[in-house]
């Protein structure tokens, strides 16, 4: 059971990482570049920027915002459950 939870957590984390890269790319296309090496440290700033920019453009928060937040939080929860079960 522990391994299943850890594999699910790893999949969620990978999904979050890919979403963060895509989110950064979306900001780059809008003229707000972030150097690749600083994607991690500037992720909270980029999440806020993406949320604000997409809300101004469409009236709703863009899908990459939730595509990052939900899997990353699921990864934390699944990893904690794996630690508790194991």
Secondary structure, DSSP 8 states (H G I E B T S, - for coil): -HHHHHHHHHHHHHHHHHHHHHHHHHHHHTT----GGGTTTTHHHHHHHHHHHHHHHHSS--HHHHHHHHHHHHHHHHHHHHHHH-
